[in-house]
Structures are given as C-alpha cells and as structure tokens.
Amino acid sequence: MNSLILWIIVFTALGGVLSALTAAAFLLLPESLRARLLTPMVSFAIGALLGAAFLAILPHAFEVPGVNAHSVTLTVLCGILVFFMLEKLVIWRHCHTDDCDVHGGPHVAANESHKARKIRVLNTDQARQAATGNLILIGDGIHNMVDGVLIAAAFLTDIHLGVVTSIAVIAHEIPQELGDFAILLHSGYSRQRALVYNVLTGLTTIIGGVVAYFSLSLANQLVPYVLAVAASSFIYIAVADLIPGLHKRPEFGDSVQQIVLIVLGVAVISVTHAMLH
C-alpha cells in the first residue's frame, strides 16, 4: 500500500478519535459534579456550534475557488428544513397514541387529567432530546468526514503540511467534542453510549480521508456543499433545540451566565480558528 495513504489513515484516525477521547475526560468526573456542569456546558455548546458554523465552516465553504455563494446558502437553507423534518419524524416515532395531541385529538387533550398532560409533555420533551442527540451525531459525522478530506488534501500537497493540519484539526475539535458530549448526555445518552457514538462519528474522518485520496477532484467539488450541510445541522441544533431550553431558566443570574457561556463558546472557536491560520 502507498505510504501516503498510510499517513492519511493514521492521522485522520488521530484527528477524529483523539479529540473525542480527550473531551471524554469529562465523563471521568463525579456524577454530582457532571450534573452541575451539564447545563452550563449546554450554553457553551450553543456558542461553540454557532461559532463553528459561522466563523469556521461557512467561510471555508465560500473560499473554495469557483463556488457559487447562492448555491451554498441555498444548501444551508435546505439543510435546516431537512433537519426540521427529520426531527419531526423522530418525535412522531416516539409519540404514542395517548401521549400526543395529534394522536389523541383535541377532545382528549382538552379533557385529559393534569397528570396525563404532564406525562405527555414529558414524553414529547424526551423525544425532542433524543432527536437532538441523533442530529448532533449526524452533523458531527459529516463535519469529521470533511476534516478527513482537508487532512488528505494537505498530505497530498506535503507530508509536513498534512501533519500540521492534523494537529490543527485535533486542537479545534476538542472544544466542539466537549460540547457534543454535553448535548448527548443532555439528550439522555449514558456515558458509555456517548463515548462509543462520539468515537464512531470520529472514525468518519478516515472515510473522508480515503475518499479524498482516491478522488480528490470530486471531493473538492463537493466540499463546500458538504460543509454547508454540516453548518445547517449545527445552526438548527443550537437555535431550534438548545436555545429554547435556556428560556426555561429566565432568572437574571441564570440569563447572564447563559449569555457569558455562549459568548465564551463563540470566542473559543474564534480564537482557536484564528491561531491555526
């Protein structure tokens, strides 16, 4: 096997998995401490997702030579609509006959007991949380695959550039993976399941690298649109799924903490991205 493809496989594996394992150190904290940190980490994750989408992913999509900006923004819009429909399908799948207004009908909803309504709302919230976890895995898998494409392109240019690019990917992925763990745990995943699924999505970096090695010209043409889909996923999750949950804690102190942590998440992505360019 060509030594260059071995370099690509090794460093895409490191780029996709090492950052996930580093962020997984969070799972080693005591459960009581994790519970206290989880809600603030969701605020940080919102900032990291929005920062990654608007300050890192989309700018790279527009920088590709010959890319049509209108096509990229249209892809983002379509991606948001597709993720909305996917979430609807997941919620509908979890929505049983006695748990949702749509299945129980207006008459049932109007006459249900307070306890039954609480159960229905709880089940719907759980379905939304499960959908959020599924979507973050999809978005992260796409983003990691694109990272693999970028690493392979760097190695095909120069091995030293490939190594530097891999280090950059690991560095900027750690805060995002930390946010992903927070979202998965918030969505009801166990620690073990969150770790396994995050590592598996990290392995899609290898797929992107191998595909780019064998068909880089095609991969280069697709990169801006794959990036746009990844960005649309991050935007949708942050705005539609995570931000509404923060409104359940409207107290002034909580609101200030949320704003500070969102700004911090954006700042970490911005500074990391700037330092690596």
KEKE-3310 file (N, C-alpha, C; in steps of 0.2 Angstrom, whole numbers, plus 5000, padded with zeros to 4 digits):
npx = (5004:5003:5013:5009:4995:4994:4999:4989:4978:4982:4983:4971:4963:4969:4965:4951:4948:4956:4953:4940:4942:4950:4941:4932:4937:4929:4919:4924:4923:4915:4898:4889:4896:4896:4883:4880:4888:4883:4872:4877:4887:4879:4875:4888:4890:4881:4886:4898:4894:4887:4898:4907:4899:4897:4909:4919:4916:4907:4914:4925:4918:4914:4927:4932:4938:4929:4916:4899:4891:4877:4872:4878:4872:4859:4860:4862:4850:4841:4846:4843:4829:4828:4833:4824:4813:4817:4818:4805:4800:4807:4801:4788:4789:4792:4780:4766:4750:4742:4749:4751:4744:4741:4738:4729:4719:4709:4699:4703:4714:4709:4702:4710:4718:4728:4739:4740:4743:4755:4763:4762:4768:4781:4785:4785:4795:4806:4807:4811:4823:4830:4830:4838:4851:4853:4854:4865:4875:4874:4877:4890:4897:4897:4904:4916:4920:4922:4933:4942:4944:4950:4962:4968:4970:4979:4990:4992:4998:5009:5019:5023:5014:5002:5004:5004:4991:4983:4986:4980:4967:4964:4966:4956:4944:4943:4936:4923:4920:4918:4907:4898:4898:4891:4879:4874:4874:4864:4854:4850:4858:4869:4885:4894:4888:4888:4901:4905:4898:4902:4916:4914:4908:4919:4927:4923:4931:4942:4935:4932:4945:4951:4942:4945:4958:4958:4949:4951:4948:4934:4930:4934:4925:4914:4915:4912:4898:4895:4901:4892:4880:4884:4885:4872:4866:4872:4868:4854:4852:4858:4849:4836:4834:4842:4843:4829:4828:4835:4827:4819:4825:4823:4828:4838:4851:4854:4852:4862:4873:4871:4872:4885:4892:4888:4894:4907:4909:4908:4919:4930:4930:4933:4945:4953:4952:4958:4971:4976:4978)
npy = (4994:5011:5023:5035:5035:5027:5037:5046:5038:5035:5048:5054:5046:5049:5062:5062:5053:5056:5068:5066:5057:5064:5075:5066:5065:5072:5063:5056:5063:5065:5060:5070:5082:5082:5083:5096:5104:5101:5109:5122:5118:5116:5128:5133:5125:5129:5141:5136:5128:5138:5147:5138:5135:5148:5155:5147:5135:5139:5150:5143:5136:5146:5150:5141:5140:5146:5143:5144:5156:5158:5145:5139:5145:5142:5128:5127:5132:5123:5112:5115:5114:5101:5095:5099:5092:5079:5079:5080:5068:5059:5063:5060:5047:5043:5046:5041:5034:5039:5049:5061:5076:5076:5063:5059:5069:5084:5083:5074:5080:5091:5086:5079:5073:5082:5075:5066:5075:5080:5069:5067:5078:5077:5065:5070:5080:5071:5064:5075:5078:5066:5067:5078:5073:5063:5071:5079:5069:5065:5078:5080:5069:5071:5083:5079:5070:5079:5085:5075:5075:5087:5085:5075:5081:5090:5082:5077:5087:5091:5081:5086:5097:5090:5084:5095:5101:5090:5091:5104:5101:5092:5100:5111:5103:5098:5107:5108:5094:5092:5100:5092:5080:5085:5088:5076:5069:5077:5074:5061:5051:5037:5038:5028:5025:5038:5040:5029:5032:5045:5042:5033:5042:5050:5042:5043:5052:5046:5039:5051:5055:5044:5043:5056:5054:5045:5051:5065:5077:5076:5076:5089:5097:5094:5098:5112:5111:5100:5105:5115:5108:5102:5114:5119:5109:5111:5125:5123:5114:5122:5133:5129:5118:5119:5132:5136:5128:5135:5146:5141:5144:5158:5167:5182:5180:5167:5170:5179:5171:5161:5169:5174:5161:5157:5167:5164:5151:5154:5163:5154:5145:5155:5161:5149:5145:5156:5156:5145:5148)
npz = (5000:4996:5004:5007:5008:5020:5029:5029:5033:5046:5052:5050:5058:5071:5071:5071:5082:5093:5098:5102:5113:5121:5125:5132:5144:5153:5156:5167:5178:5194:5197:5203:5201:5187:5184:5189:5180:5168:5162:5161:5152:5141:5137:5133:5123:5113:5109:5104:5093:5085:5083:5076:5065:5059:5059:5055:5047:5037:5031:5025:5016:5007:5002:4993:4977:4963:4969:4970:4979:4981:4979:4990:5001:4999:5000:5014:5019:5014:5021:5034:5034:5030:5042:5051:5047:5049:5063:5066:5062:5070:5083:5080:5079:5092:5098:5106:5106:5117:5121:5114:5107:5093:5091:5100:5099:5099:5108:5117:5122:5128:5139:5146:5161:5174:5177:5167:5156:5160:5159:5145:5140:5146:5139:5126:5127:5130:5118:5110:5115:5112:5098:5096:5101:5091:5079:5082:5081:5068:5061:5067:5062:5048:5048:5053:5043:5032:5038:5037:5023:5021:5028:5020:5008:5012:5015:5002:4996:5004:5016:5028:5029:5030:5043:5051:5048:5053:5067:5069:5067:5077:5088:5086:5087:5100:5109:5103:5103:5116:5119:5111:5119:5130:5125:5121:5133:5139:5131:5135:5133:5140:5149:5143:5131:5125:5123:5115:5103:5100:5097:5086:5077:5075:5068:5055:5050:5044:5033:5025:5022:5015:5004:4998:4995:4984:4975:4974:4966:4964:4977:4981:4974:4980:4993:4998:4998:5006:5018:5020:5023:5035:5043:5043:5051:5063:5066:5066:5077:5088:5088:5087:5095:5107:5112:5116:5127:5137:5139:5149:5161:5166:5175:5181:5185:5180:5166:5163:5165:5155:5144:5145:5144:5131:5123:5127:5121:5108:5107:5110:5099:5089:5093:5093:5079:5073:5078:5071:5058)
capx = (5000:5006:5015:5005:4988:4995:5000:4982:4974:4984:4982:4964:4961:4971:4961:4944:4947:4960:4949:4934:4944:4952:4935:4929:4939:4923:4915:4928:4921:4910:4891:4886:4899:4894:4876:4881:4892:4880:4868:4882:4890:4875:4876:4894:4890:4877:4891:4903:4891:4886:4904:4910:4896:4898:4916:4924:4914:4904:4919:4929:4914:4914:4933:4933:4938:4923:4910:4893:4888:4870:4871:4880:4867:4853:4861:4861:4843:4838:4848:4839:4822:4828:4834:4817:4808:4820:4817:4798:4799:4809:4796:4782:4790:4791:4774:4762:4743:4739:4754:4752:4738:4740:4735:4724:4714:4708:4694:4706:4719:4705:4699:4715:4720:4734:4745:4741:4746:4762:4766:4763:4773:4787:4787:4787:4802:4811:4808:4815:4830:4833:4831:4844:4857:4854:4856:4872:4879:4874:4881:4897:4899:4898:4910:4923:4922:4926:4940:4947:4945:4955:4969:4970:4972:4986:4995:4994:5002:5016:5018:5023:5008:4997:5004:5002:4984:4980:4986:4975:4960:4963:4965:4949:4939:4942:4930:4917:4918:4916:4900:4894:4897:4886:4872:4872:4871:4858:4849:4848:4863:4873:4892:4897:4885:4890:4908:4906:4895:4907:4922:4912:4907:4926:4930:4921:4937:4945:4932:4933:4952:4952:4938:4948:4964:4956:4945:4951:4945:4927:4929:4935:4919:4908:4917:4908:4891:4895:4902:4885:4875:4886:4884:4865:4865:4874:4864:4847:4853:4858:4844:4829:4834:4846:4841:4823:4829:4838:4822:4816:4828:4824:4831:4843:4858:4855:4852:4869:4878:4870:4875:4893:4895:4888:4900:4914:4909:4910:4926:4935:4931:4936:4952:4957:4952:4962:4978:4978:4978)
capy = (5000:5018:5025:5042:5033:5025:5043:5049:5034:5036:5055:5055:5042:5053:5068:5060:5050:5058:5074:5064:5054:5070:5078:5061:5065:5075:5058:5053:5067:5063:5061:5076:5087:5082:5086:5104:5107:5099:5114:5127:5116:5116:5135:5134:5121:5133:5146:5133:5126:5144:5149:5134:5136:5155:5158:5142:5130:5143:5154:5139:5134:5151:5151:5136:5143:5144:5141:5149:5158:5157:5138:5137:5147:5138:5121:5128:5133:5116:5108:5117:5112:5093:5093:5100:5086:5073:5079:5079:5061:5056:5064:5057:5039:5042:5049:5036:5036:5043:5054:5067:5079:5074:5056:5059:5073:5090:5081:5070:5084:5096:5083:5074:5075:5086:5070:5063:5080:5080:5063:5068:5083:5074:5060:5074:5083:5066:5063:5080:5077:5060:5069:5082:5068:5060:5076:5081:5064:5066:5084:5079:5064:5075:5088:5075:5067:5085:5086:5070:5077:5093:5082:5071:5086:5093:5077:5076:5093:5090:5077:5091:5101:5086:5083:5102:5101:5085:5094:5109:5098:5089:5106:5114:5098:5097:5111:5106:5087:5093:5102:5086:5076:5089:5088:5069:5067:5081:5070:5055:5045:5036:5040:5024:5026:5044:5039:5025:5035:5050:5039:5031:5048:5052:5037:5045:5056:5041:5039:5057:5055:5039:5045:5061:5052:5042:5055:5072:5082:5076:5078:5096:5100:5093:5101:5117:5109:5096:5110:5119:5104:5102:5121:5119:5105:5115:5130:5121:5111:5127:5138:5126:5113:5120:5139:5136:5125:5140:5150:5138:5147:5165:5172:5186:5177:5162:5173:5182:5165:5158:5174:5173:5155:5157:5171:5161:5146:5158:5165:5149:5143:5160:5161:5143:5145:5161:5154:5140:5151)
capz = (5000:4996:5011:5008:5011:5027:5033:5029:5038:5053:5055:5050:5064:5076:5071:5073:5088:5099:5101:5106:5119:5126:5128:5136:5151:5156:5159:5172:5184:5198:5194:5205:5198:5180:5184:5190:5174:5161:5160:5159:5146:5135:5135:5130:5116:5109:5107:5100:5087:5081:5081:5071:5059:5055:5059:5053:5042:5031:5027:5021:5010:5002:5000:4988:4971:4959:4972:4970:4986:4982:4980:4997:5006:4997:5003:5021:5020:5013:5026:5040:5033:5031:5049:5054:5045:5052:5070:5066:5061:5076:5088:5078:5080:5099:5100:5106:5105:5122:5123:5109:5105:5086:5090:5105:5096:5103:5113:5123:5125:5132:5145:5150:5168:5175:5177:5160:5152:5162:5156:5138:5139:5147:5134:5120:5128:5129:5111:5107:5117:5109:5092:5097:5101:5084:5074:5083:5078:5060:5060:5068:5057:5042:5049:5053:5036:5029:5041:5034:5016:5022:5030:5015:5003:5015:5014:4995:4995:5008:5022:5034:5030:5032:5050:5054:5048:5058:5074:5069:5067:5084:5093:5086:5088:5107:5112:5100:5105:5123:5118:5109:5125:5134:5121:5121:5140:5140:5127:5138:5132:5145:5147:5139:5124:5122:5122:5109:5097:5098:5094:5080:5072:5074:5063:5048:5047:5040:5027:5021:5020:5010:4998:4996:4992:4978:4971:4977:4962:4965:4984:4981:4971:4985:5000:5000:5000:5012:5023:5021:5027:5042:5046:5044:5056:5069:5067:5068:5084:5093:5088:5087:5101:5113:5115:5119:5134:5141:5141:5155:5167:5164:5181:5179:5186:5175:5160:5162:5165:5149:5138:5145:5141:5124:5120:5128:5116:5101:5107:5110:5092:5085:5094:5090:5072:5071:5079:5067:5051)
cpx = (5004:5007:5011:4998:4988:4996:4993:4978:4976:4982:4975:4961:4963:4966:4954:4943:4950:4956:4943:4936:4947:4946:4931:4931:4934:4919:4918:4926:4916:4903:4888:4889:4897:4887:4876:4884:4888:4876:4872:4886:4886:4875:4882:4894:4886:4882:4896:4900:4890:4893:4907:4906:4897:4905:4921:4922:4911:4910:4924:4925:4914:4921:4935:4933:4932:4917:4905:4890:4881:4868:4873:4874:4860:4854:4860:4854:4839:4840:4844:4832:4822:4829:4828:4813:4811:4818:4809:4797:4801:4804:4790:4783:4789:4785:4768:4754:4740:4744:4754:4745:4736:4736:4729:4718:4713:4703:4698:4711:4715:4703:4704:4716:4727:4740:4746:4745:4754:4766:4767:4768:4780:4790:4789:4794:4808:4813:4812:4822:4834:4835:4837:4851:4858:4856:4863:4877:4880:4878:4888:4900:4901:4904:4916:4925:4925:4933:4945:4948:4951:4962:4972:4973:4979:4991:4997:4998:5009:5014:5018:5017:5002:4997:5002:4994:4980:4980:4981:4968:4959:4962:4958:4943:4938:4936:4923:4915:4916:4909:4896:4893:4891:4879:4870:4870:4865:4852:4847:4853:4867:4880:4895:4894:4887:4897:4909:4903:4899:4913:4920:4911:4914:4929:4928:4926:4941:4942:4933:4940:4953:4948:4942:4955:4963:4952:4945:4948:4937:4926:4929:4928:4913:4909:4913:4901:4890:4896:4895:4880:4877:4885:4876:4863:4866:4870:4857:4847:4853:4852:4837:4829:4837:4844:4834:4823:4831:4833:4818:4819:4829:4826:4837:4850:4859:4856:4859:4874:4877:4873:4883:4896:4894:4893:4906:4915:4911:4917:4931:4936:4934:4943:4956:4958:4957:4970:4981:4978:4983)
cpy = (5006:5020:5032:5040:5031:5032:5046:5045:5035:5043:5057:5052:5046:5059:5067:5058:5053:5064:5072:5061:5059:5073:5073:5061:5068:5069:5055:5057:5064:5065:5068:5082:5088:5085:5094:5107:5106:5105:5120:5125:5116:5123:5136:5130:5125:5138:5142:5131:5132:5147:5145:5135:5143:5157:5153:5138:5134:5147:5149:5137:5140:5153:5146:5140:5141:5142:5146:5150:5157:5150:5136:5139:5143:5131:5122:5129:5126:5111:5109:5114:5104:5091:5094:5094:5080:5073:5078:5071:5057:5057:5061:5049:5038:5044:5044:5038:5040:5048:5061:5070:5077:5067:5056:5063:5078:5088:5078:5075:5089:5093:5079:5077:5078:5081:5067:5069:5081:5075:5064:5073:5081:5069:5064:5077:5077:5064:5068:5080:5071:5063:5073:5078:5065:5065:5078:5075:5064:5072:5083:5074:5067:5080:5084:5072:5073:5086:5081:5072:5082:5090:5078:5076:5089:5088:5076:5082:5093:5086:5082:5095:5097:5085:5089:5102:5096:5088:5100:5106:5095:5095:5110:5110:5097:5101:5109:5099:5088:5095:5096:5082:5079:5088:5081:5067:5071:5077:5063:5049:5044:5038:5035:5024:5032:5043:5035:5028:5041:5047:5036:5036:5051:5048:5039:5050:5052:5040:5045:5057:5050:5041:5051:5059:5049:5046:5062:5077:5082:5078:5086:5100:5099:5096:5106:5116:5104:5100:5114:5115:5103:5108:5121:5115:5108:5121:5128:5118:5117:5131:5135:5121:5115:5127:5139:5133:5130:5145:5148:5141:5154:5170:5176:5183:5171:5164:5176:5176:5162:5163:5173:5167:5154:5161:5167:5155:5149:5160:5160:5146:5148:5161:5155:5143:5150:5159:5149:5142:5156)
cpz = (5000:5003:5012:5011:5018:5031:5034:5034:5045:5056:5055:5056:5070:5077:5073:5080:5094:5102:5105:5113:5124:5129:5133:5143:5156:5160:5165:5179:5188:5196:5196:5202:5190:5179:5185:5184:5168:5158:5157:5152:5140:5132:5131:5123:5111:5105:5102:5093:5082:5079:5076:5065:5055:5055:5056:5047:5036:5027:5023:5015:5005:4999:4994:4981:4966:4962:4971:4976:4987:4983:4987:5002:5005:5000:5011:5023:5019:5018:5033:5040:5033:5038:5053:5053:5048:5059:5071:5066:5067:5082:5086:5080:5088:5102:5100:5106:5111:5125:5119:5107:5098:5086:5095:5103:5101:5109:5119:5126:5130:5139:5148:5157:5168:5174:5170:5155:5154:5159:5149:5136:5140:5142:5127:5121:5128:5122:5108:5109:5113:5101:5091:5097:5094:5079:5076:5081:5071:5058:5061:5064:5050:5042:5049:5047:5032:5032:5038:5026:5016:5024:5024:5009:5006:5014:5007:4993:4998:5014:5028:5035:5032:5040:5054:5054:5052:5065:5074:5070:5074:5089:5092:5087:5095:5110:5109:5102:5113:5123:5116:5115:5129:5131:5122:5128:5141:5136:5130:5137:5139:5144:5142:5132:5121:5120:5115:5103:5095:5095:5087:5074:5070:5069:5056:5045:5042:5033:5022:5018:5014:5004:4995:4992:4985:4973:4973:4973:4963:4972:4984:4979:4976:4991:5002:5002:5006:5019:5025:5025:5034:5046:5047:5050:5063:5071:5069:5075:5089:5093:5090:5093:5107:5116:5118:5126:5139:5143:5147:5161:5165:5170:5178:5179:5181:5168:5158:5161:5158:5143:5139:5142:5134:5120:5121:5123:5109:5101:5107:5103:5088:5086:5092:5083:5070:5072:5074:5060:5051)
residu = (MET:ASN:SER:LEU:ILE:LEU:TRP:ILE:ILE:VAL:PHE:THR:ALA:LEU:GLY:GLY:VAL:LEU:SER:ALA:LEU:THR:ALA:ALA:ALA:PHE:LEU:LEU:LEU:PRO:GLU:SER:LEU:ARG:ALA:ARG:LEU:LEU:THR:PRO:MET:VAL:SER:PHE:ALA:ILE:GLY:ALA:LEU:LEU:GLY:ALA:ALA:PHE:LEU:ALA:ILE:LEU:PRO:HIS:ALA:PHE:GLU:VAL:PRO:GLY:VAL:ASN:ALA:HIS:SER:VAL:THR:LEU:THR:VAL:LEU:CYS:GLY:ILE:LEU:VAL:PHE:PHE:MET:LEU:GLU:LYS:LEU:VAL:ILE:TRP:ARG:HIS:CYS:HIS:THR:ASP:ASP:CYS:ASP:VAL:HIS:GLY:GLY:PRO:HIS:VAL:ALA:ALA:ASN:GLU:SER:HIS:LYS:ALA:ARG:LYS:ILE:ARG:VAL:LEU:ASN:THR:ASP:GLN:ALA:ARG:GLN:ALA:ALA:THR:GLY:ASN:LEU:ILE:LEU:ILE:GLY:ASP:GLY:ILE:HIS:ASN:MET:VAL:ASP:GLY:VAL:LEU:ILE:ALA:ALA:ALA:PHE:LEU:THR:ASP:ILE:HIS:LEU:GLY:VAL:VAL:THR:SER:ILE:ALA:VAL:ILE:ALA:HIS:GLU:ILE:PRO:GLN:GLU:LEU:GLY:ASP:PHE:ALA:ILE:LEU:LEU:HIS:SER:GLY:TYR:SER:ARG:GLN:ARG:ALA:LEU:VAL:TYR:ASN:VAL:LEU:THR:GLY:LEU:THR:THR:ILE:ILE:GLY:GLY:VAL:VAL:ALA:TYR:PHE:SER:LEU:SER:LEU:ALA:ASN:GLN:LEU:VAL:PRO:TYR:VAL:LEU:ALA:VAL:ALA:ALA:SER:SER:PHE:ILE:TYR:ILE:ALA:VAL:ALA:ASP:LEU:ILE:PRO:GLY:LEU:HIS:LYS:ARG:PRO:GLU:PHE:GLY:ASP:SER:VAL:GLN:GLN:ILE:VAL:LEU:ILE:VAL:LEU:GLY:VAL:ALA:VAL:ILE:SER:VAL:THR:HIS:ALA:MET:LEU:HIS)
# end
